[in-house]
Amino acid sequence: AQLVESGGGLVQPGGSLTLSCAASGFTFSNAYMKWYRQIPGKEREFIASINSSGGGTQYADSVKGRFTISRDNGKNTVYLQMTSLKPEDTAVYYCNAILFRNYWGQGTQVIVSS
């Protein structure tokens, strides 16, 4: 099983970025998907989750109203649309799949800076 994140990069404060996570090796359409982020020296922080059908989502208070999680089961991909980005959103963003066990991607770096 594999999760591959992409879409990270450098963006100015107030800007937008969309992360993608492509899944393979398991039945993606049955998996509960989450996004986390981590700053060096700190614990990994939950950002957003989406159920298998895409009909249920949850967000951390720190990103509610600014980030949107979505999925395309036909493409085995989950997305994280990030808007109104702040310097404190700078982190490595990880994709997580839950289907009988946890799967993790390698992460993608997001830097919010002017």
PyMOL commands that place a pseudoatom at each C-alpha (Angstrom):
pseudoatom trace, name=CA, resn=ALA, resi=1, chain=A, elem=C, hetatm=0, pos=[0.000, 0.000, 0.000]
pseudoatom trace, name=CA, resn=GLN, resi=2, chain=A, elem=C, hetatm=0, pos=[1.199, 3.495, -0.784]
pseudoatom trace, name=CA, resn=LEU, resi=3, chain=A, elem=C, hetatm=0, pos=[0.150, 7.099, -0.250]
pseudoatom trace, name=CA, resn=VAL, resi=4, chain=A, elem=C, hetatm=0, pos=[1.934, 9.816, -2.216]
pseudoatom trace, name=CA, resn=GLU, resi=5, chain=A, elem=C, hetatm=0, pos=[1.356, 13.463, -1.361]
pseudoatom trace, name=CA, resn=SER, resi=6, chain=A, elem=C, hetatm=0, pos=[2.026, 16.289, -3.792]
pseudoatom trace, name=CA, resn=GLY, resi=7, chain=A, elem=C, hetatm=0, pos=[1.254, 19.955, -4.268]
pseudoatom trace, name=CA, resn=GLY, resi=8, chain=A, elem=C, hetatm=0, pos=[3.304, 21.477, -1.489]
pseudoatom trace, name=CA, resn=GLY, resi=9, chain=A, elem=C, hetatm=0, pos=[5.510, 24.499, -1.988]
pseudoatom trace, name=CA, resn=LEU, resi=10, chain=A, elem=C, hetatm=0, pos=[6.132, 28.108, -1.104]
pseudoatom trace, name=CA, resn=VAL, resi=11, chain=A, elem=C, hetatm=0, pos=[3.157, 30.454, -0.995]
pseudoatom trace, name=CA, resn=GLN, resi=12, chain=A, elem=C, hetatm=0, pos=[2.655, 34.000, 0.265]
pseudoatom trace, name=CA, resn=PRO, resi=13, chain=A, elem=C, hetatm=0, pos=[0.418, 34.740, 3.248]
pseudoatom trace, name=CA, resn=GLY, resi=14, chain=A, elem=C, hetatm=0, pos=[-3.188, 34.964, 2.105]
pseudoatom trace, name=CA, resn=GLY, resi=15, chain=A, elem=C, hetatm=0, pos=[-2.505, 32.649, -0.799]
pseudoatom trace, name=CA, resn=SER, resi=16, chain=A, elem=C, hetatm=0, pos=[-3.935, 29.272, -1.693]
pseudoatom trace, name=CA, resn=LEU, resi=17, chain=A, elem=C, hetatm=0, pos=[-2.583, 25.808, -2.329]
pseudoatom trace, name=CA, resn=THR, resi=18, chain=A, elem=C, hetatm=0, pos=[-4.141, 22.431, -3.041]
pseudoatom trace, name=CA, resn=LEU, resi=19, chain=A, elem=C, hetatm=0, pos=[-2.513, 19.238, -1.822]
pseudoatom trace, name=CA, resn=SER, resi=20, chain=A, elem=C, hetatm=0, pos=[-3.193, 15.848, -3.368]
pseudoatom trace, name=CA, resn=CYS, resi=21, chain=A, elem=C, hetatm=0, pos=[-2.696, 12.369, -1.983]
pseudoatom trace, name=CA, resn=ALA, resi=22, chain=A, elem=C, hetatm=0, pos=[-2.751, 9.472, -4.433]
pseudoatom trace, name=CA, resn=ALA, resi=23, chain=A, elem=C, hetatm=0, pos=[-3.456, 6.048, -2.959]
pseudoatom trace, name=CA, resn=SER, resi=24, chain=A, elem=C, hetatm=0, pos=[-2.634, 2.596, -4.239]
pseudoatom trace, name=CA, resn=GLY, resi=25, chain=A, elem=C, hetatm=0, pos=[-2.468, -0.960, -2.950]
pseudoatom trace, name=CA, resn=PHE, resi=26, chain=A, elem=C, hetatm=0, pos=[-5.679, -0.959, -0.931]
pseudoatom trace, name=CA, resn=THR, resi=27, chain=A, elem=C, hetatm=0, pos=[-9.391, -0.334, -1.471]
pseudoatom trace, name=CA, resn=PHE, resi=28, chain=A, elem=C, hetatm=0, pos=[-9.337, 3.447, -1.306]
pseudoatom trace, name=CA, resn=SER, resi=29, chain=A, elem=C, hetatm=0, pos=[-13.116, 3.820, -1.564]
pseudoatom trace, name=CA, resn=ASN, resi=30, chain=A, elem=C, hetatm=0, pos=[-13.505, 1.989, 1.771]
pseudoatom trace, name=CA, resn=ALA, resi=31, chain=A, elem=C, hetatm=0, pos=[-10.870, 3.998, 3.628]
pseudoatom trace, name=CA, resn=TYR, resi=32, chain=A, elem=C, hetatm=0, pos=[-11.376, 6.851, 6.053]
pseudoatom trace, name=CA, resn=MET, resi=33, chain=A, elem=C, hetatm=0, pos=[-8.924, 9.562, 5.042]
pseudoatom trace, name=CA, resn=LYS, resi=34, chain=A, elem=C, hetatm=0, pos=[-7.232, 12.244, 7.084]
pseudoatom trace, name=CA, resn=TRP, resi=35, chain=A, elem=C, hetatm=0, pos=[-4.714, 15.046, 6.697]
pseudoatom trace, name=CA, resn=TYR, resi=36, chain=A, elem=C, hetatm=0, pos=[-2.217, 15.879, 9.425]
pseudoatom trace, name=CA, resn=ARG, resi=37, chain=A, elem=C, hetatm=0, pos=[0.624, 18.350, 9.640]
pseudoatom trace, name=CA, resn=GLN, resi=38, chain=A, elem=C, hetatm=0, pos=[3.802, 18.509, 11.662]
pseudoatom trace, name=CA, resn=ILE, resi=39, chain=A, elem=C, hetatm=0, pos=[6.270, 21.215, 12.596]
pseudoatom trace, name=CA, resn=PRO, resi=40, chain=A, elem=C, hetatm=0, pos=[9.775, 20.047, 13.583]
pseudoatom trace, name=CA, resn=GLY, resi=41, chain=A, elem=C, hetatm=0, pos=[9.919, 19.404, 17.297]
pseudoatom trace, name=CA, resn=LYS, resi=42, chain=A, elem=C, hetatm=0, pos=[6.143, 19.263, 17.687]
pseudoatom trace, name=CA, resn=GLU, resi=43, chain=A, elem=C, hetatm=0, pos=[3.583, 16.481, 17.616]
pseudoatom trace, name=CA, resn=ARG, resi=44, chain=A, elem=C, hetatm=0, pos=[1.705, 15.669, 14.456]
pseudoatom trace, name=CA, resn=GLU, resi=45, chain=A, elem=C, hetatm=0, pos=[-1.513, 17.694, 14.380]
pseudoatom trace, name=CA, resn=PHE, resi=46, chain=A, elem=C, hetatm=0, pos=[-4.862, 16.548, 12.983]
pseudoatom trace, name=CA, resn=ILE, resi=47, chain=A, elem=C, hetatm=0, pos=[-6.155, 18.881, 10.251]
pseudoatom trace, name=CA, resn=ALA, resi=48, chain=A, elem=C, hetatm=0, pos=[-9.108, 17.302, 8.487]
pseudoatom trace, name=CA, resn=SER, resi=49, chain=A, elem=C, hetatm=0, pos=[-10.881, 14.024, 7.830]
pseudoatom trace, name=CA, resn=ILE, resi=50, chain=A, elem=C, hetatm=0, pos=[-13.373, 12.642, 5.349]
pseudoatom trace, name=CA, resn=ASN, resi=51, chain=A, elem=C, hetatm=0, pos=[-15.399, 9.449, 5.417]
pseudoatom trace, name=CA, resn=SER, resi=52, chain=A, elem=C, hetatm=0, pos=[-15.348, 6.805, 2.702]
pseudoatom trace, name=CA, resn=SER, resi=53, chain=A, elem=C, hetatm=0, pos=[-18.222, 8.256, 0.694]
pseudoatom trace, name=CA, resn=GLY, resi=54, chain=A, elem=C, hetatm=0, pos=[-17.066, 11.837, 1.054]
pseudoatom trace, name=CA, resn=GLY, resi=55, chain=A, elem=C, hetatm=0, pos=[-20.306, 12.833, 2.728]
pseudoatom trace, name=CA, resn=GLY, resi=56, chain=A, elem=C, hetatm=0, pos=[-18.823, 13.510, 6.155]
pseudoatom trace, name=CA, resn=THR, resi=57, chain=A, elem=C, hetatm=0, pos=[-15.947, 15.819, 6.992]
pseudoatom trace, name=CA, resn=GLN, resi=58, chain=A, elem=C, hetatm=0, pos=[-14.324, 17.188, 10.126]
pseudoatom trace, name=CA, resn=TYR, resi=59, chain=A, elem=C, hetatm=0, pos=[-11.793, 19.952, 10.654]
pseudoatom trace, name=CA, resn=ALA, resi=60, chain=A, elem=C, hetatm=0, pos=[-9.473, 21.232, 13.317]
pseudoatom trace, name=CA, resn=ASP, resi=61, chain=A, elem=C, hetatm=0, pos=[-10.549, 24.606, 14.679]
pseudoatom trace, name=CA, resn=SER, resi=62, chain=A, elem=C, hetatm=0, pos=[-7.297, 26.125, 13.423]
pseudoatom trace, name=CA, resn=VAL, resi=63, chain=A, elem=C, hetatm=0, pos=[-8.238, 25.509, 9.774]
pseudoatom trace, name=CA, resn=LYS, resi=64, chain=A, elem=C, hetatm=0, pos=[-12.049, 25.518, 9.825]
pseudoatom trace, name=CA, resn=GLY, resi=65, chain=A, elem=C, hetatm=0, pos=[-13.424, 27.836, 7.159]
pseudoatom trace, name=CA, resn=ARG, resi=66, chain=A, elem=C, hetatm=0, pos=[-10.084, 28.024, 5.353]
pseudoatom trace, name=CA, resn=PHE, resi=67, chain=A, elem=C, hetatm=0, pos=[-9.306, 24.407, 4.386]
pseudoatom trace, name=CA, resn=THR, resi=68, chain=A, elem=C, hetatm=0, pos=[-11.515, 21.941, 2.526]
pseudoatom trace, name=CA, resn=ILE, resi=69, chain=A, elem=C, hetatm=0, pos=[-10.961, 18.191, 2.319]
pseudoatom trace, name=CA, resn=SER, resi=70, chain=A, elem=C, hetatm=0, pos=[-12.445, 16.237, -0.572]
pseudoatom trace, name=CA, resn=ARG, resi=71, chain=A, elem=C, hetatm=0, pos=[-11.929, 12.943, -2.335]
pseudoatom trace, name=CA, resn=ASP, resi=72, chain=A, elem=C, hetatm=0, pos=[-12.359, 11.349, -5.731]
pseudoatom trace, name=CA, resn=ASN, resi=73, chain=A, elem=C, hetatm=0, pos=[-12.850, 7.615, -5.285]
pseudoatom trace, name=CA, resn=GLY, resi=74, chain=A, elem=C, hetatm=0, pos=[-12.608, 7.113, -9.029]
pseudoatom trace, name=CA, resn=LYS, resi=75, chain=A, elem=C, hetatm=0, pos=[-9.083, 8.532, -8.965]
pseudoatom trace, name=CA, resn=ASN, resi=76, chain=A, elem=C, hetatm=0, pos=[-8.081, 7.068, -5.578]
pseudoatom trace, name=CA, resn=THR, resi=77, chain=A, elem=C, hetatm=0, pos=[-7.137, 10.568, -4.475]
pseudoatom trace, name=CA, resn=VAL, resi=78, chain=A, elem=C, hetatm=0, pos=[-7.874, 12.806, -1.528]
pseudoatom trace, name=CA, resn=TYR, resi=79, chain=A, elem=C, hetatm=0, pos=[-7.362, 16.565, -1.677]
pseudoatom trace, name=CA, resn=LEU, resi=80, chain=A, elem=C, hetatm=0, pos=[-6.794, 19.397, 0.761]
pseudoatom trace, name=CA, resn=GLN, resi=81, chain=A, elem=C, hetatm=0, pos=[-7.683, 22.826, -0.559]
pseudoatom trace, name=CA, resn=MET, resi=82, chain=A, elem=C, hetatm=0, pos=[-6.008, 25.487, 1.561]
pseudoatom trace, name=CA, resn=THR, resi=83, chain=A, elem=C, hetatm=0, pos=[-6.969, 29.142, 1.341]
pseudoatom trace, name=CA, resn=SER, resi=84, chain=A, elem=C, hetatm=0, pos=[-6.141, 32.278, 3.334]
pseudoatom trace, name=CA, resn=LEU, resi=85, chain=A, elem=C, hetatm=0, pos=[-2.862, 30.671, 4.285]
pseudoatom trace, name=CA, resn=LYS, resi=86, chain=A, elem=C, hetatm=0, pos=[-0.978, 31.995, 7.290]
pseudoatom trace, name=CA, resn=PRO, resi=87, chain=A, elem=C, hetatm=0, pos=[2.689, 31.681, 8.266]
pseudoatom trace, name=CA, resn=GLU, resi=88, chain=A, elem=C, hetatm=0, pos=[1.608, 29.372, 11.080]
pseudoatom trace, name=CA, resn=ASP, resi=89, chain=A, elem=C, hetatm=0, pos=[0.305, 26.917, 8.466]
pseudoatom trace, name=CA, resn=THR, resi=90, chain=A, elem=C, hetatm=0, pos=[3.921, 26.208, 7.549]
pseudoatom trace, name=CA, resn=ALA, resi=91, chain=A, elem=C, hetatm=0, pos=[4.525, 22.501, 8.152]
pseudoatom trace, name=CA, resn=VAL, resi=92, chain=A, elem=C, hetatm=0, pos=[4.978, 19.123, 6.526]
pseudoatom trace, name=CA, resn=TYR, resi=93, chain=A, elem=C, hetatm=0, pos=[1.542, 17.828, 5.549]
pseudoatom trace, name=CA, resn=TYR, resi=94, chain=A, elem=C, hetatm=0, pos=[0.806, 14.113, 5.726]
pseudoatom trace, name=CA, resn=CYS, resi=95, chain=A, elem=C, hetatm=0, pos=[-1.946, 12.000, 4.272]
pseudoatom trace, name=CA, resn=ASN, resi=96, chain=A, elem=C, hetatm=0, pos=[-3.364, 9.180, 6.415]
pseudoatom trace, name=CA, resn=ALA, resi=97, chain=A, elem=C, hetatm=0, pos=[-5.618, 6.293, 5.424]
pseudoatom trace, name=CA, resn=ILE, resi=98, chain=A, elem=C, hetatm=0, pos=[-7.464, 4.084, 7.890]
pseudoatom trace, name=CA, resn=LEU, resi=99, chain=A, elem=C, hetatm=0, pos=[-8.643, 0.687, 6.649]
pseudoatom trace, name=CA, resn=PHE, resi=100, chain=A, elem=C, hetatm=0, pos=[-8.035, -2.057, 9.234]
pseudoatom trace, name=CA, resn=ARG, resi=101, chain=A, elem=C, hetatm=0, pos=[-4.679, -0.372, 9.829]
pseudoatom trace, name=CA, resn=ASN, resi=102, chain=A, elem=C, hetatm=0, pos=[-3.054, 3.015, 9.380]
pseudoatom trace, name=CA, resn=TYR, resi=103, chain=A, elem=C, hetatm=0, pos=[-1.235, 4.003, 6.206]
pseudoatom trace, name=CA, resn=TRP, resi=104, chain=A, elem=C, hetatm=0, pos=[0.915, 7.123, 5.960]
pseudoatom trace, name=CA, resn=GLY, resi=105, chain=A, elem=C, hetatm=0, pos=[2.439, 9.089, 3.126]
pseudoatom trace, name=CA, resn=GLN, resi=106, chain=A, elem=C, hetatm=0, pos=[5.916, 10.600, 3.123]
pseudoatom trace, name=CA, resn=GLY, resi=107, chain=A, elem=C, hetatm=0, pos=[4.639, 14.157, 3.509]
pseudoatom trace, name=CA, resn=THR, resi=108, chain=A, elem=C, hetatm=0, pos=[4.818, 17.328, 1.454]
pseudoatom trace, name=CA, resn=GLN, resi=109, chain=A, elem=C, hetatm=0, pos=[6.294, 20.604, 2.688]
pseudoatom trace, name=CA, resn=VAL, resi=110, chain=A, elem=C, hetatm=0, pos=[4.201, 23.759, 2.772]
pseudoatom trace, name=CA, resn=ILE, resi=111, chain=A, elem=C, hetatm=0, pos=[5.926, 27.064, 3.489]
pseudoatom trace, name=CA, resn=VAL, resi=112, chain=A, elem=C, hetatm=0, pos=[3.868, 30.209, 3.944]
pseudoatom trace, name=CA, resn=SER, resi=113, chain=A, elem=C, hetatm=0, pos=[6.136, 33.210, 3.805]
pseudoatom trace, name=CA, resn=SER, resi=114, chain=A, elem=C, hetatm=0, pos=[6.524, 36.563, 2.122]
for i in range(1, 114): cmd.bond("trace and resi %d" % i, "trace and resi %d" % (i + 1))
show_as sticks, trace
zoom trace
